Amino acid sequence: MAPAAELRGGQGEPMKKGIVIGALLVVLTLSLGGSAVSKVTDNAATYEQLRLFTEVLSIVQNQYVDEVPPRELIYSAIKGTLRGLDPHSSFLDPESYREMQVETSGSFGGLGIEITLKDDILTVVAPIDGTPAYRAGLHTGDRIVKIDGLATKDMQLADAVKRMRGKPGTKVTISVVREGWAEPQDFDIVREQIRVQSVRMVEMGEGIEYVRLRQFQEQSPHDLDAALDKLRRNGMKALILDLRNNPGGLLTAAVEVSEKFIDDGKLVVYTEGRVRNQNMRFSAHAKRGYSQLPMVVLVNQGSASASEIVAGALQDWGRATIVGTQTFGKGSVQTIIPLSDGSGLRLTTAKYFTPKGRSIHGKGITPDIIVEVPKETAPKERPLPSADPRDDLKNDVQLQKALEVIKTLRTAKSQG
């Protein structure tokens, strides 16, 4: 199995080597390609342009109305350079870099929300189930225009994340624009220590089991294994895997989840970049799988990165019917490179592809069966879970469609 990798952006334990998809974590050494002649030519052109940069830097240092520390000038210049590349490449100052290293364990302080830059606007990928952001009623696609009164226009993703984090018990005000609203609405949210339980199970009856996977953490494949083993012993005949509002996580966790449901040796996902060590293939190494189990996978706009890898692999191999709405379309790989002063560089270095060669980046996964849900026209807090988890699912139109599909699949399999 390849090194661990993370696909989130906004929320640890010591950093691990790996690949990050969407907005997270991996430390890899970059090798430069190309001929010696092309390198010399490119370097000459680069250094010529650097003369212009140092010229401007010198003028600013000596003539700008206020004195600015050189380090601050350099950091600002680096941030500007990366902002011009894509929404996911960014510079991490030493403090941000240290914070980023605690983003993968499934426990962190804050709101419990995954965000990204979409069309240069700070956008909600998904609130994580059960967290303050989820209970407050934030939705996938919400555009955050202010954080505690400060406009987010031109704000880097890492800066926005830092502002939304804070000591548990403290409050942050998020101003949100949502489709159908005449004006922004404020959400006052109290920060908590976020501990994400990645797997939730509900017995739906008739041998149909429902499993919700909230994120792809390091422990998620093991937790899913334990859940499936328990369900198998209880007579599981079919499975609904819910990846809605799952913003991603570890790439290796996505591969390990996928390989439970497809045959050994089959391709799960591959990545392609400009440098050789970014071209990787991840195949299934199933030990005890469920490759014959009738399955439906639920997705929506909040399903991103690792969720899209799983849904794409199962769809390409014909292993599951995908139900819901178009996924987020977050399919680029970011490599986190440590720098000499303790800061870090998050750089987009590759894109990932489904087994059939589909690039999901900017497109997403199209469900086999599209089921829209009614849009809310006003802010509304989500209710607390009921005593019987099935009660919370009765009015879920996408889940009800999944149940209908899974019963049809079971009938077809028994007749076949």
MIMAR-769106 format. One record per residue (C-alpha): residue number from 1; x, y, z. Coordinates in Angstrom, 2 decimals. Layout:
N
<r i="NUM" c1="X" c2="Y" c3="Z"/>
...
# end
This chain:
416
<r i="1" c1="0.00" c2="0.00" c3="0.00"/>
<r i="2" c1="1.25" c2="3.49" c3="-0.80"/>
<r i="3" c1="1.97" c2="6.08" c3="1.88"/>
<r i="4" c1="-0.89" c2="7.71" c3="3.77"/>
<r i="5" c1="-2.57" c2="10.67" c3="2.22"/>
<r i="6" c1="-5.22" c2="13.18" c3="3.17"/>
<r i="7" c1="-7.96" c2="14.93" c3="1.21"/>
<r i="8" c1="-9.46" c2="17.57" c3="3.44"/>
<r i="9" c1="-8.97" c2="21.25" c3="3.85"/>
<r i="10" c1="-9.69" c2="22.98" c3="7.05"/>
<r i="11" c1="-9.15" c2="21.12" c3="10.21"/>
<r i="12" c1="-3.95" c2="15.86" c3="14.55"/>
<r i="13" c1="-1.14" c2="13.84" c3="15.14"/>
<r i="14" c1="2.43" c2="14.00" c3="13.82"/>
<r i="15" c1="2.54" c2="14.48" c3="10.08"/>
<r i="16" c1="2.72" c2="11.40" c3="7.88"/>
<r i="17" c1="4.09" c2="11.03" c3="4.40"/>
<r i="18" c1="1.40" c2="10.74" c3="1.77"/>
<r i="19" c1="-0.66" c2="12.12" c3="-1.05"/>
<r i="20" c1="-3.31" c2="14.71" c3="-0.52"/>
<r i="21" c1="-6.28" c2="15.18" c3="-2.78"/>
<r i="22" c1="-8.36" c2="18.32" c3="-2.68"/>
<r i="23" c1="-6.57" c2="20.25" c3="0.02"/>
<r i="24" c1="-4.33" c2="18.29" c3="2.31"/>
<r i="25" c1="-1.37" c2="16.40" c3="3.31"/>
<r i="26" c1="1.64" c2="14.68" c3="1.88"/>
<r i="27" c1="5.35" c2="15.08" c3="2.01"/>
<r i="28" c1="7.11" c2="13.99" c3="-1.14"/>
<r i="29" c1="10.45" c2="14.95" c3="-2.68"/>
<r i="30" c1="9.97" c2="16.58" c3="-6.06"/>
<r i="31" c1="12.23" c2="15.54" c3="-8.92"/>
<r i="32" c1="12.69" c2="17.87" c3="-11.87"/>
<r i="33" c1="12.31" c2="16.55" c3="-15.40"/>
<r i="34" c1="13.51" c2="17.81" c3="-18.76"/>
<r i="35" c1="16.78" c2="17.97" c3="-20.58"/>
<r i="36" c1="19.89" c2="19.80" c3="-19.39"/>
<r i="37" c1="19.55" c2="22.34" c3="-22.23"/>
<r i="38" c1="15.94" c2="23.15" c3="-21.38"/>
<r i="39" c1="16.87" c2="23.51" c3="-17.70"/>
<r i="40" c1="19.61" c2="26.03" c3="-18.51"/>
<r i="41" c1="17.28" c2="28.02" c3="-20.76"/>
<r i="42" c1="14.44" c2="28.00" c3="-18.23"/>
<r i="43" c1="16.75" c2="28.94" c3="-15.36"/>
<r i="44" c1="18.20" c2="31.85" c3="-17.31"/>
<r i="45" c1="14.73" c2="33.21" c3="-18.03"/>
<r i="46" c1="13.67" c2="32.71" c3="-14.41"/>
<r i="47" c1="16.68" c2="34.51" c3="-12.97"/>
<r i="48" c1="16.18" c2="37.38" c3="-15.41"/>
<r i="49" c1="12.67" c2="37.84" c3="-14.05"/>
<r i="50" c1="13.93" c2="37.51" c3="-10.49"/>
<r i="51" c1="16.03" c2="40.62" c3="-11.10"/>
<r i="52" c1="12.76" c2="42.50" c3="-11.59"/>
<r i="53" c1="11.37" c2="41.02" c3="-8.40"/>
<r i="54" c1="14.40" c2="42.02" c3="-6.33"/>
<r i="55" c1="14.26" c2="45.48" c3="-7.89"/>
<r i="56" c1="10.65" c2="45.94" c3="-6.78"/>
<r i="57" c1="11.43" c2="44.47" c3="-3.35"/>
<r i="58" c1="14.27" c2="46.93" c3="-2.86"/>
<r i="59" c1="12.10" c2="49.90" c3="-3.86"/>
<r i="60" c1="9.31" c2="48.85" c3="-1.47"/>
<r i="61" c1="11.75" c2="48.34" c3="1.38"/>
<r i="62" c1="13.33" c2="51.74" c3="0.90"/>
<r i="63" c1="10.46" c2="53.96" c3="-0.28"/>
<r i="64" c1="7.13" c2="52.53" c3="0.92"/>
<r i="65" c1="5.40" c2="54.92" c3="3.34"/>
<r i="66" c1="5.56" c2="52.41" c3="6.23"/>
<r i="67" c1="8.49" c2="50.18" c3="7.06"/>
<r i="68" c1="7.61" c2="46.53" c3="6.39"/>
<r i="69" c1="9.73" c2="43.64" c3="7.75"/>
<r i="70" c1="11.50" c2="41.79" c3="4.90"/>
<r i="71" c1="10.01" c2="38.45" c3="5.95"/>
<r i="72" c1="6.50" c2="39.87" c3="5.73"/>
<r i="73" c1="7.22" c2="41.18" c3="2.23"/>
<r i="74" c1="8.58" c2="37.84" c3="1.06"/>
<r i="75" c1="5.65" c2="35.90" c3="2.56"/>
<r i="76" c1="3.17" c2="38.24" c3="0.85"/>
<r i="77" c1="4.96" c2="37.81" c3="-2.48"/>
<r i="78" c1="4.89" c2="34.02" c3="-2.17"/>
<r i="79" c1="1.19" c2="34.05" c3="-1.29"/>
<r i="80" c1="0.42" c2="36.18" c3="-4.31"/>
<r i="81" c1="2.38" c2="33.86" c3="-6.60"/>
<r i="82" c1="0.51" c2="30.77" c3="-5.42"/>
<r i="83" c1="-2.88" c2="32.45" c3="-5.44"/>
<r i="84" c1="-2.43" c2="33.03" c3="-9.15"/>
<r i="85" c1="-2.06" c2="29.28" c3="-9.79"/>
<r i="86" c1="-5.26" c2="27.67" c3="-8.46"/>
<r i="87" c1="-7.50" c2="27.79" c3="-5.37"/>
<r i="88" c1="-5.73" c2="24.91" c3="-3.61"/>
<r i="89" c1="-2.07" c2="25.94" c3="-3.89"/>
<r i="90" c1="-1.05" c2="28.11" c3="-0.95"/>
<r i="91" c1="1.76" c2="29.16" c3="1.38"/>
<r i="92" c1="1.71" c2="28.09" c3="5.02"/>
<r i="93" c1="3.61" c2="30.27" c3="7.46"/>
<r i="94" c1="5.31" c2="28.35" c3="10.30"/>
<r i="95" c1="2.27" c2="28.60" c3="12.59"/>
<r i="96" c1="-0.14" c2="27.46" c3="9.87"/>
<r i="97" c1="2.21" c2="24.66" c3="8.89"/>
<r i="98" c1="2.31" c2="23.39" c3="12.48"/>
<r i="99" c1="-1.49" c2="23.55" c3="12.69"/>
<r i="100" c1="-1.84" c2="21.66" c3="9.42"/>
<r i="101" c1="0.12" c2="18.77" c3="10.89"/>
<r i="102" c1="-2.71" c2="18.13" c3="13.37"/>
<r i="103" c1="-5.48" c2="17.89" c3="10.78"/>
<r i="104" c1="-5.68" c2="14.15" c3="10.11"/>
<r i="105" c1="-6.44" c2="12.35" c3="13.38"/>
<r i="106" c1="-10.18" c2="13.09" c3="13.49"/>
<r i="107" c1="-9.97" c2="15.34" c3="16.57"/>
<r i="108" c1="-9.58" c2="19.11" c3="16.33"/>
<r i="109" c1="-10.96" c2="22.39" c3="17.63"/>
<r i="110" c1="-13.31" c2="24.52" c3="15.58"/>
<r i="111" c1="-16.66" c2="24.40" c3="13.80"/>
<r i="112" c1="-16.54" c2="21.07" c3="11.95"/>
<r i="113" c1="-16.74" c2="22.47" c3="8.45"/>
<r i="114" c1="-14.86" c2="21.73" c3="5.23"/>
<r i="115" c1="-14.25" c2="24.77" c3="3.03"/>
<r i="116" c1="-12.58" c2="25.53" c3="-0.27"/>
<r i="117" c1="-12.16" c2="28.39" c3="-2.71"/>
<r i="118" c1="-14.57" c2="28.08" c3="-5.61"/>
<r i="119" c1="-14.42" c2="30.79" c3="-8.27"/>
<r i="120" c1="-12.26" c2="32.70" c3="-5.74"/>
<r i="121" c1="-15.11" c2="32.67" c3="-3.20"/>
<r i="122" c1="-14.85" c2="30.92" c3="0.15"/>
<r i="123" c1="-17.32" c2="28.07" c3="-0.21"/>
<r i="124" c1="-18.63" c2="25.32" c3="2.06"/>
<r i="125" c1="-17.81" c2="21.84" c3="0.78"/>
<r i="126" c1="-19.72" c2="20.18" c3="3.62"/>
<r i="127" c1="-20.44" c2="20.54" c3="7.32"/>
<r i="128" c1="-19.48" c2="17.39" c3="9.21"/>
<r i="129" c1="-22.42" c2="15.55" c3="10.78"/>
<r i="130" c1="-23.03" c2="16.32" c3="14.44"/>
<r i="131" c1="-20.66" c2="19.30" c3="14.63"/>
<r i="132" c1="-21.52" c2="22.93" c3="15.48"/>
<r i="133" c1="-21.51" c2="23.93" c3="11.79"/>
<r i="134" c1="-23.89" c2="21.08" c3="10.95"/>
<r i="135" c1="-26.28" c2="21.84" c3="13.83"/>
<r i="136" c1="-26.27" c2="25.55" c3="12.98"/>
<r i="137" c1="-27.61" c2="24.70" c3="9.53"/>
<r i="138" c1="-24.71" c2="25.48" c3="7.21"/>
<r i="139" c1="-25.05" c2="23.79" c3="3.82"/>
<r i="140" c1="-22.90" c2="22.58" c3="0.99"/>
<r i="141" c1="-22.46" c2="25.43" c3="-1.49"/>
<r i="142" c1="-22.93" c2="28.21" c3="1.07"/>
<r i="143" c1="-20.61" c2="31.12" c3="0.32"/>
<r i="144" c1="-18.91" c2="32.63" c3="3.36"/>
<r i="145" c1="-18.58" c2="36.38" c3="2.79"/>
<r i="146" c1="-17.51" c2="37.44" c3="6.29"/>
<r i="147" c1="-15.88" c2="35.88" c3="9.34"/>
<r i="148" c1="-16.47" c2="37.92" c3="12.52"/>
<r i="149" c1="-17.24" c2="40.93" c3="10.34"/>
<r i="150" c1="-14.08" c2="40.64" c3="8.24"/>
<r i="151" c1="-14.73" c2="40.27" c3="4.50"/>
<r i="152" c1="-13.32" c2="37.08" c3="3.02"/>
<r i="153" c1="-12.69" c2="38.57" c3="-0.43"/>
<r i="154" c1="-9.06" c2="37.80" c3="-1.36"/>
<r i="155" c1="-8.63" c2="35.81" c3="1.89"/>
<r i="156" c1="-6.46" c2="32.70" c3="1.54"/>
<r i="157" c1="-7.97" c2="29.37" c3="2.48"/>
<r i="158" c1="-5.46" c2="28.80" c3="5.28"/>
<r i="159" c1="-6.20" c2="32.25" c3="6.74"/>
<r i="160" c1="-9.94" c2="31.58" c3="6.71"/>
<r i="161" c1="-9.44" c2="28.24" c3="8.45"/>
<r i="162" c1="-7.28" c2="29.90" c3="11.10"/>
<r i="163" c1="-9.95" c2="32.54" c3="11.80"/>
<r i="164" c1="-12.68" c2="29.94" c3="12.22"/>
<r i="165" c1="-10.62" c2="27.89" c3="14.64"/>
<r i="166" c1="-10.34" c2="28.87" c3="18.26"/>
<r i="167" c1="-10.71" c2="27.83" c3="21.85"/>
<r i="168" c1="-13.72" c2="25.55" c3="22.50"/>
<r i="169" c1="-16.57" c2="27.55" c3="24.00"/>
<r i="170" c1="-15.79" c2="30.73" c3="22.07"/>
<r i="171" c1="-18.11" c2="32.10" c3="19.41"/>
<r i="172" c1="-17.54" c2="32.98" c3="15.77"/>
<r i="173" c1="-20.00" c2="34.72" c3="13.45"/>
<r i="174" c1="-20.14" c2="33.49" c3="9.86"/>
<r i="175" c1="-21.95" c2="35.61" c3="7.25"/>
<r i="176" c1="-23.33" c2="33.40" c3="4.50"/>
<r i="177" c1="-24.84" c2="33.90" c3="1.06"/>
<r i="178" c1="-27.04" c2="31.05" c3="-0.16"/>
<r i="179" c1="-28.86" c2="30.50" c3="-3.42"/>
<r i="180" c1="-32.41" c2="31.82" c3="-3.07"/>
<r i="181" c1="-31.57" c2="34.30" c3="-0.33"/>
<r i="182" c1="-32.04" c2="38.02" c3="-0.91"/>
<r i="183" c1="-29.19" c2="38.97" c3="1.43"/>
<r i="184" c1="-26.49" c2="37.37" c3="3.59"/>
<r i="185" c1="-27.46" c2="35.71" c3="6.84"/>
<r i="186" c1="-25.34" c2="35.54" c3="10.00"/>
<r i="187" c1="-24.69" c2="32.28" c3="11.82"/>
<r i="188" c1="-23.40" c2="32.55" c3="15.40"/>
<r i="189" c1="-21.58" c2="29.30" c3="16.09"/>
<r i="190" c1="-19.84" c2="28.20" c3="19.30"/>
<r i="191" c1="-16.58" c2="26.34" c3="18.70"/>
<r i="192" c1="-16.13" c2="22.84" c3="20.09"/>
<r i="193" c1="-13.45" c2="20.21" c3="20.25"/>
<r i="194" c1="-14.39" c2="18.23" c3="17.16"/>
<r i="195" c1="-14.20" c2="14.45" c3="17.46"/>
<r i="196" c1="-15.51" c2="12.78" c3="14.36"/>
<r i="197" c1="-16.92" c2="9.25" c3="14.61"/>
<r i="198" c1="-16.47" c2="8.17" c3="11.03"/>
<r i="199" c1="-18.99" c2="5.28" c3="10.81"/>
<r i="200" c1="-22.70" c2="5.17" c3="11.65"/>
<r i="201" c1="-24.92" c2="2.08" c3="11.15"/>
<r i="202" c1="-28.70" c2="1.70" c3="10.93"/>
<r i="203" c1="-30.61" c2="-1.53" c3="10.26"/>
<r i="204" c1="-33.26" c2="-0.81" c3="7.62"/>
<r i="205" c1="-35.00" c2="-4.20" c3="7.70"/>
<r i="206" c1="-35.25" c2="-7.09" c3="5.24"/>
<r i="207" c1="-31.50" c2="-7.65" c3="5.48"/>
<r i="208" c1="-30.75" c2="-4.14" c3="4.13"/>
<r i="209" c1="-28.12" c2="-2.26" c3="6.12"/>
<r i="210" c1="-27.31" c2="1.43" c3="6.04"/>
<r i="211" c1="-23.77" c2="2.66" c3="6.75"/>
<r i="212" c1="-22.83" c2="6.31" c3="6.75"/>
<r i="213" c1="-19.16" c2="7.18" c3="6.35"/>
<r i="214" c1="-18.60" c2="10.76" c3="7.52"/>
<r i="215" c1="-14.90" c2="11.14" c3="6.67"/>
<r i="216" c1="-11.93" c2="9.12" c3="5.48"/>
<r i="217" c1="-9.67" c2="9.11" c3="8.51"/>
<r i="218" c1="-6.81" c2="6.78" c3="9.28"/>
<r i="219" c1="-9.11" c2="4.62" c3="11.41"/>
<r i="220" c1="-12.07" c2="4.66" c3="9.00"/>
<r i="221" c1="-11.27" c2="1.42" c3="7.07"/>
<r i="222" c1="-10.86" c2="-0.46" c3="10.36"/>
<r i="223" c1="-14.11" c2="1.02" c3="11.72"/>
<r i="224" c1="-15.91" c2="0.08" c3="8.51"/>
<r i="225" c1="-14.47" c2="-3.44" c3="8.70"/>
<r i="226" c1="-15.83" c2="-3.84" c3="12.23"/>
<r i="227" c1="-19.24" c2="-2.49" c3="11.20"/>
<r i="228" c1="-19.50" c2="-4.73" c3="8.13"/>
<r i="229" c1="-18.39" c2="-7.77" c3="10.10"/>
<r i="230" c1="-21.10" c2="-7.14" c3="12.68"/>
<r i="231" c1="-23.71" c2="-6.58" c3="9.97"/>
<r i="232" c1="-22.62" c2="-9.74" c3="8.14"/>
<r i="233" c1="-23.07" c2="-11.80" c3="11.30"/>
<r i="234" c1="-26.53" c2="-10.26" c3="11.68"/>
<r i="235" c1="-27.52" c2="-11.45" c3="8.20"/>
<r i="236" c1="-26.73" c2="-8.51" c3="5.94"/>
<r i="237" c1="-28.08" c2="-9.10" c3="2.42"/>
<r i="238" c1="-27.56" c2="-5.66" c3="0.86"/>
<r i="239" c1="-25.82" c2="-2.39" c3="1.72"/>
<r i="240" c1="-26.50" c2="1.32" c3="1.32"/>
<r i="241" c1="-23.23" c2="3.25" c3="1.72"/>
<r i="242" c1="-23.91" c2="6.92" c3="2.41"/>
<r i="243" c1="-21.11" c2="9.31" c3="1.37"/>
<r i="244" c1="-23.23" c2="12.46" c3="1.33"/>
<r i="245" c1="-21.57" c2="15.52" c3="2.85"/>
<r i="246" c1="-18.38" c2="13.50" c3="3.25"/>
<r i="247" c1="-15.66" c2="16.00" c3="2.27"/>
<r i="248" c1="-12.87" c2="13.44" c3="2.01"/>
<r i="249" c1="-9.81" c2="12.50" c3="4.04"/>
<r i="250" c1="-6.98" c2="10.09" c3="3.49"/>
<r i="251" c1="-6.39" c2="8.78" c3="-0.01"/>
<r i="252" c1="-5.22" c2="5.43" c3="1.33"/>
<r i="253" c1="-8.40" c2="5.20" c3="3.41"/>
<r i="254" c1="-10.42" c2="5.73" c3="0.23"/>
<r i="255" c1="-8.50" c2="2.92" c3="-1.48"/>
<r i="256" c1="-8.94" c2="0.59" c3="1.49"/>
<r i="257" c1="-12.68" c2="1.29" c3="1.62"/>
<r i="258" c1="-13.06" c2="0.75" c3="-2.14"/>
<r i="259" c1="-11.18" c2="-2.55" c3="-2.13"/>
<r i="260" c1="-13.69" c2="-4.06" c3="0.28"/>
<r i="261" c1="-16.24" c2="-4.03" c3="-2.53"/>
<r i="262" c1="-14.26" c2="-4.79" c3="-5.71"/>
<r i="263" c1="-12.22" c2="-7.80" c3="-6.75"/>
<r i="264" c1="-8.56" c2="-8.20" c3="-5.85"/>
<r i="265" c1="-6.17" c2="-6.59" c3="-8.32"/>
<r i="266" c1="-8.64" c2="-4.18" c3="-9.87"/>
<r i="267" c1="-7.60" c2="-0.54" c3="-10.23"/>
<r i="268" c1="-9.18" c2="1.86" c3="-7.74"/>
<r i="269" c1="-7.64" c2="5.21" c3="-8.73"/>
<r i="270" c1="-4.54" c2="6.64" c3="-10.38"/>
<r i="271" c1="-2.82" c2="10.01" c3="-10.35"/>
<r i="272" c1="-0.95" c2="11.88" c3="-13.08"/>
<r i="273" c1="1.35" c2="14.88" c3="-12.76"/>
<r i="274" c1="4.34" c2="16.51" c3="-14.47"/>
<r i="275" c1="6.96" c2="14.72" c3="-12.41"/>
<r i="276" c1="7.39" c2="10.96" c3="-12.36"/>
<r i="277" c1="6.80" c2="10.33" c3="-8.68"/>
<r i="278" c1="3.34" c2="11.91" c3="-8.94"/>
<r i="279" c1="2.19" c2="9.18" c3="-11.34"/>
<r i="280" c1="0.79" c2="6.45" c3="-9.12"/>
<r i="281" c1="-1.68" c2="3.59" c3="-9.40"/>
<r i="282" c1="-3.67" c2="2.19" c3="-6.49"/>
<r i="283" c1="-5.23" c2="-1.24" c3="-6.90"/>
<r i="284" c1="-7.40" c2="-3.39" c3="-4.66"/>
<r i="285" c1="-5.75" c2="-5.89" c3="-2.34"/>
<r i="286" c1="-8.88" c2="-7.39" c3="-0.89"/>
<r i="287" c1="-8.49" c2="-9.82" c3="2.00"/>
<r i="288" c1="-12.10" c2="-10.54" c3="2.86"/>
<r i="289" c1="-14.28" c2="-8.48" c3="0.62"/>
<r i="290" c1="-17.93" c2="-7.99" c3="-0.22"/>
<r i="291" c1="-17.57" c2="-7.97" c3="-3.99"/>
<r i="292" c1="-20.92" c2="-9.72" c3="-4.58"/>
<r i="293" c1="-22.99" c2="-7.71" c3="-2.10"/>
<r i="294" c1="-25.80" c2="-5.67" c3="-3.75"/>
<r i="295" c1="-24.95" c2="-2.00" c3="-3.13"/>
<r i="296" c1="-26.20" c2="1.53" c3="-3.54"/>
<r i="297" c1="-23.95" c2="4.52" c3="-2.84"/>
<r i="298" c1="-25.51" c2="7.86" c3="-1.87"/>
<r i="299" c1="-23.70" c2="11.07" c3="-2.91"/>
<r i="300" c1="-24.43" c2="14.79" c3="-3.14"/>
<r i="301" c1="-22.64" c2="18.08" c3="-3.76"/>
<r i="302" c1="-20.90" c2="17.71" c3="-0.40"/>
<r i="303" c1="-19.26" c2="14.44" c3="-1.46"/>
<r i="304" c1="-15.70" c2="15.39" c3="-2.37"/>
<r i="305" c1="-12.22" c2="14.01" c3="-2.95"/>
<r i="306" c1="-11.96" c2="10.61" c3="-1.23"/>
<r i="307" c1="-15.73" c2="10.17" c3="-1.50"/>
<r i="308" c1="-15.50" c2="10.75" c3="-5.24"/>
<r i="309" c1="-12.69" c2="8.20" c3="-5.52"/>
<r i="310" c1="-14.84" c2="5.53" c3="-3.88"/>
<r i="311" c1="-18.00" c2="6.41" c3="-5.81"/>
<r i="312" c1="-16.07" c2="6.61" c3="-9.09"/>
<r i="313" c1="-14.34" c2="3.26" c3="-8.61"/>
<r i="314" c1="-17.54" c2="1.44" c3="-7.64"/>
<r i="315" c1="-19.39" c2="3.04" c3="-10.53"/>
<r i="316" c1="-16.69" c2="2.25" c3="-13.10"/>
<r i="317" c1="-16.57" c2="-1.42" c3="-12.08"/>
<r i="318" c1="-20.35" c2="-1.72" c3="-11.98"/>
<r i="319" c1="-20.25" c2="-2.61" c3="-8.30"/>
<r i="320" c1="-22.84" c2="-0.13" c3="-7.06"/>
<r i="321" c1="-25.66" c2="2.06" c3="-8.27"/>
<r i="322" c1="-24.90" c2="5.70" c3="-7.46"/>
<r i="323" c1="-27.92" c2="7.69" c3="-6.24"/>
<r i="324" c1="-28.19" c2="11.38" c3="-5.37"/>
<r i="325" c1="-26.86" c2="14.55" c3="-6.96"/>
<r i="326" c1="-23.65" c2="15.61" c3="-8.72"/>
<r i="327" c1="-20.60" c2="15.45" c3="-6.45"/>
<r i="328" c1="-18.31" c2="18.38" c3="-5.66"/>
<r i="329" c1="-15.57" c2="17.75" c3="-8.23"/>
<r i="330" c1="-12.43" c2="18.04" c3="-6.11"/>
<r i="331" c1="-9.87" c2="15.90" c3="-7.87"/>
<r i="332" c1="-6.47" c2="17.55" c3="-7.71"/>
<r i="333" c1="-3.52" c2="16.38" c3="-5.64"/>
<r i="334" c1="-1.70" c2="18.78" c3="-3.34"/>
<r i="335" c1="1.81" c2="18.04" c3="-2.14"/>
<r i="336" c1="2.88" c2="19.67" c3="1.11"/>
<r i="337" c1="6.56" c2="20.57" c3="0.95"/>
<r i="338" c1="8.37" c2="21.70" c3="4.13"/>
<r i="339" c1="10.52" c2="24.81" c3="3.72"/>
<r i="340" c1="13.73" c2="25.84" c3="5.46"/>
<r i="341" c1="12.26" c2="28.33" c3="7.95"/>
<r i="342" c1="9.55" c2="26.02" c3="9.27"/>
<r i="343" c1="6.92" c2="27.17" c3="6.78"/>
<r i="344" c1="5.39" c2="24.98" c3="4.09"/>
<r i="345" c1="4.23" c2="25.00" c3="0.50"/>
<r i="346" c1="0.96" c2="23.38" c3="-0.53"/>
<r i="347" c1="1.29" c2="22.88" c3="-4.28"/>
<r i="348" c1="-1.04" c2="21.21" c3="-6.76"/>
<r i="349" c1="1.11" c2="18.52" c3="-8.39"/>
<r i="350" c1="-1.30" c2="16.03" c3="-9.98"/>
<r i="351" c1="-4.89" c2="15.07" c3="-10.73"/>
<r i="352" c1="-6.58" c2="11.80" c3="-9.93"/>
<r i="353" c1="-8.55" c2="9.63" c3="-12.34"/>
<r i="354" c1="-11.15" c2="6.87" c3="-11.94"/>
<r i="355" c1="-10.35" c2="3.35" c3="-13.25"/>
<r i="356" c1="-11.90" c2="4.24" c3="-16.64"/>
<r i="357" c1="-9.78" c2="7.37" c3="-16.95"/>
<r i="358" c1="-12.34" c2="9.96" c3="-15.89"/>
<r i="359" c1="-10.97" c2="13.14" c3="-14.36"/>
<r i="360" c1="-13.38" c2="14.31" c3="-11.69"/>
<r i="361" c1="-11.67" c2="17.64" c3="-11.10"/>
<r i="362" c1="-14.16" c2="20.45" c3="-11.67"/>
<r i="363" c1="-16.79" c2="17.97" c3="-12.88"/>
<r i="364" c1="-17.63" c2="15.51" c3="-10.15"/>
<r i="365" c1="-19.36" c2="12.15" c3="-10.34"/>
<r i="366" c1="-22.74" c2="12.01" c3="-12.06"/>
<r i="367" c1="-25.08" c2="9.60" c3="-10.24"/>
<r i="368" c1="-26.73" c2="6.76" c3="-12.13"/>
<r i="369" c1="-30.02" c2="7.96" c3="-10.64"/>
<r i="370" c1="-30.39" c2="11.67" c3="-9.88"/>
<r i="371" c1="-32.61" c2="12.56" c3="-6.93"/>
<r i="372" c1="-32.84" c2="16.21" c3="-5.96"/>
<r i="373" c1="-33.83" c2="17.38" c3="-2.48"/>
<r i="374" c1="-35.94" c2="20.47" c3="-1.70"/>
<r i="375" c1="-33.86" c2="23.60" c3="-1.12"/>
<r i="376" c1="-34.25" c2="25.52" c3="2.13"/>
<r i="377" c1="-35.14" c2="29.18" c3="1.68"/>
<r i="378" c1="-34.29" c2="30.35" c3="5.20"/>
<r i="379" c1="-31.69" c2="29.54" c3="7.88"/>
<r i="380" c1="-32.78" c2="26.66" c3="10.07"/>
<r i="381" c1="-31.00" c2="24.75" c3="12.79"/>
<r i="382" c1="-30.96" c2="21.00" c3="12.33"/>
<r i="383" c1="-32.84" c2="19.06" c3="14.99"/>
<r i="384" c1="-31.09" c2="16.76" c3="17.41"/>
<r i="385" c1="-31.10" c2="13.06" c3="16.45"/>
<r i="386" c1="-34.18" c2="11.11" c3="17.56"/>
<r i="387" c1="-34.01" c2="8.04" c3="19.80"/>
<r i="388" c1="-34.66" c2="5.75" c3="16.82"/>
<r i="389" c1="-32.18" c2="6.63" c3="14.05"/>
<r i="390" c1="-34.60" c2="5.29" c3="11.43"/>
<r i="391" c1="-36.99" c2="8.14" c3="12.28"/>
<r i="392" c1="-34.40" c2="10.64" c3="11.03"/>
<r i="393" c1="-34.26" c2="8.83" c3="7.68"/>
<r i="394" c1="-37.96" c2="8.49" c3="6.92"/>
<r i="395" c1="-38.21" c2="11.84" c3="5.13"/>
<r i="396" c1="-34.91" c2="11.41" c3="3.30"/>
<r i="397" c1="-36.03" c2="11.24" c3="-0.35"/>
<r i="398" c1="-32.61" c2="10.13" c3="-1.59"/>
<r i="399" c1="-32.41" c2="7.31" c3="0.94"/>
<r i="400" c1="-35.95" c2="6.19" c3="0.13"/>
<r i="401" c1="-34.95" c2="5.98" c3="-3.53"/>
<r i="402" c1="-31.84" c2="4.00" c3="-2.53"/>
<r i="403" c1="-34.06" c2="1.53" c3="-0.64"/>
<r i="404" c1="-36.24" c2="1.14" c3="-3.72"/>
<r i="405" c1="-33.19" c2="0.53" c3="-5.91"/>
<r i="406" c1="-31.56" c2="-1.93" c3="-3.53"/>
<r i="407" c1="-34.75" c2="-4.00" c3="-3.32"/>
<r i="408" c1="-34.85" c2="-4.13" c3="-7.12"/>
<r i="409" c1="-31.19" c2="-5.22" c3="-7.20"/>
<r i="410" c1="-31.86" c2="-7.98" c3="-4.68"/>
<r i="411" c1="-34.83" c2="-9.22" c3="-6.67"/>
<r i="412" c1="-32.81" c2="-9.24" c3="-9.89"/>
<r i="413" c1="-29.94" c2="-11.11" c3="-8.22"/>
<r i="414" c1="-32.23" c2="-13.75" c3="-6.73"/>
<r i="415" c1="-33.89" c2="-14.31" c3="-10.11"/>
<r i="416" c1="-30.52" c2="-14.40" c3="-11.90"/>
# end
